[in-house]
């Protein structure tokens, strides 16, 4: 019954979960709509390929995540959000997160790998780039994402109720929070410096950028809140089911 029923069965918590899924879907849709609007006002044509590539990759990520979490919202509304469905959502989410963040950080970061291929950067900058890849991309983004995806598949889809899988998912989600906070701080500092020092900065541009930064931060927190709560709830339900089954077997053995 723990595997066939929805993970969250408490009515109040179920409503909160529905709101979180709806919030994620709405925020993703708004991000996609914003990118489409930028395309139609020729922003990408005006600012060139370096501006376009990272945002284009983010747009693909948002579209895929929109489909994934819309599927989750649909099942949540129908009260059919079983462990396997959640497993499909979370495994897909971690896979997209690893793939897209790796591409953006390597090809669209401050130090782009294409610069080193063309020999335009010095050895010192190359070492800085490699350290950034090792410490940030691998340790905070890619490796936790891979472990989170494997743990989600084992815990939710395969039904392996081991404490290690639960902890692995929660740790991956916690590192996702750390990544969200680091990204928020870095982007906010860049925006503050640009707004304060650039002669071409405008109030409208600052408002739009700040809103985008805050929206990305809130979206990252909403993702991790869903992951951690659903993982903890399912683990607790399975433990209760196992304890109840053991008690029933003990009673049957005593009667016999």
MOBEL-V456257 format. One record per residue. N is the residue number from 0. RES is the residue in three letters. NEAR is the number of other C-alpha atoms within 10 Angstrom. Layout:
BEGIN
N;RES;NEAR
N;RES;NEAR
END
This chain:
BEGIN
0;UNK;8
1;UNK;16
2;UNK;15
3;UNK;11
4;UNK;13
5;UNK;22
6;UNK;26
7;UNK;22
8;UNK;13
9;UNK;10
10;UNK;9
11;UNK;10
12;UNK;11
13;UNK;17
14;UNK;15
15;UNK;13
16;UNK;20
17;UNK;19
18;UNK;14
19;UNK;18
20;UNK;23
21;UNK;19
22;UNK;17
23;UNK;24
24;UNK;23
25;UNK;16
26;UNK;18
27;UNK;25
28;UNK;18
29;UNK;14
30;UNK;20
31;UNK;19
32;UNK;13
33;UNK;14
34;UNK;17
35;UNK;12
36;UNK;12
37;UNK;13
38;UNK;14
39;UNK;11
40;UNK;10
41;UNK;10
42;UNK;14
43;UNK;18
44;UNK;13
45;UNK;10
46;UNK;10
47;UNK;10
48;UNK;12
49;UNK;11
50;UNK;14
51;UNK;17
52;UNK;15
53;UNK;18
54;UNK;16
55;UNK;16
56;UNK;16
57;UNK;19
58;UNK;20
59;UNK;14
60;UNK;19
61;UNK;21
62;UNK;15
63;UNK;16
64;UNK;21
65;UNK;20
66;UNK;15
67;UNK;17
68;UNK;23
69;UNK;20
70;UNK;18
71;UNK;23
72;UNK;23
73;UNK;15
74;UNK;17
75;UNK;24
76;UNK;15
77;UNK;10
78;UNK;16
79;UNK;18
80;UNK;22
81;UNK;20
82;UNK;25
83;UNK;20
84;UNK;19
85;UNK;26
86;UNK;23
87;UNK;18
88;UNK;23
89;UNK;26
90;UNK;24
91;UNK;18
92;UNK;21
93;UNK;24
94;UNK;17
95;UNK;19
96;UNK;20
97;UNK;20
98;UNK;15
99;UNK;19
100;UNK;20
101;UNK;17
102;UNK;16
103;UNK;17
104;UNK;19
105;UNK;18
106;UNK;17
107;UNK;20
108;UNK;12
109;UNK;9
110;UNK;18
111;UNK;16
112;UNK;18
113;UNK;13
114;UNK;13
115;UNK;15
116;UNK;9
117;UNK;8
118;UNK;11
119;UNK;9
120;UNK;15
121;UNK;11
122;UNK;11
123;UNK;9
124;UNK;12
125;UNK;17
126;UNK;11
127;UNK;13
128;UNK;18
129;UNK;16
130;UNK;13
131;UNK;16
132;UNK;18
133;UNK;13
134;UNK;11
135;UNK;15
136;UNK;21
137;UNK;17
138;UNK;14
139;UNK;19
140;UNK;24
141;UNK;22
142;UNK;14
143;UNK;23
144;UNK;27
145;UNK;19
146;UNK;19
147;UNK;28
148;UNK;27
149;UNK;18
150;UNK;26
151;UNK;31
152;UNK;22
153;UNK;18
154;UNK;25
155;UNK;27
156;UNK;18
157;UNK;13
158;UNK;17
159;UNK;17
160;UNK;16
161;UNK;13
162;UNK;10
163;UNK;12
164;UNK;22
165;UNK;22
166;UNK;16
167;UNK;19
168;UNK;26
169;UNK;21
170;UNK;16
171;UNK;25
172;UNK;24
173;UNK;19
174;UNK;18
175;UNK;23
176;UNK;20
177;UNK;16
178;UNK;18
179;UNK;18
180;UNK;16
181;UNK;14
182;UNK;15
183;UNK;18
184;UNK;14
185;UNK;12
186;UNK;16
187;UNK;16
188;UNK;12
189;UNK;11
190;UNK;18
191;UNK;13
192;UNK;11
193;UNK;14
194;UNK;16
195;UNK;10
196;UNK;10
197;UNK;9
198;UNK;8
199;UNK;8
200;UNK;13
201;UNK;10
202;UNK;9
203;UNK;8
204;UNK;13
205;UNK;15
206;UNK;11
207;UNK;10
208;UNK;15
209;UNK;15
210;UNK;12
211;UNK;14
212;UNK;19
213;UNK;14
214;UNK;16
215;UNK;18
216;UNK;19
217;UNK;17
218;UNK;20
219;UNK;20
220;UNK;19
221;UNK;16
222;UNK;20
223;UNK;20
224;UNK;17
225;UNK;17
226;UNK;20
227;UNK;18
228;UNK;13
229;UNK;18
230;UNK;22
231;UNK;15
232;UNK;13
233;UNK;23
234;UNK;22
235;UNK;13
236;UNK;16
237;UNK;18
238;UNK;14
239;UNK;13
240;UNK;14
241;UNK;13
242;UNK;12
243;UNK;12
244;UNK;12
245;UNK;12
246;UNK;12
247;UNK;12
248;UNK;12
249;UNK;12
250;UNK;11
251;UNK;10
252;UNK;9
253;UNK;8
254;UNK;7
255;UNK;6
END
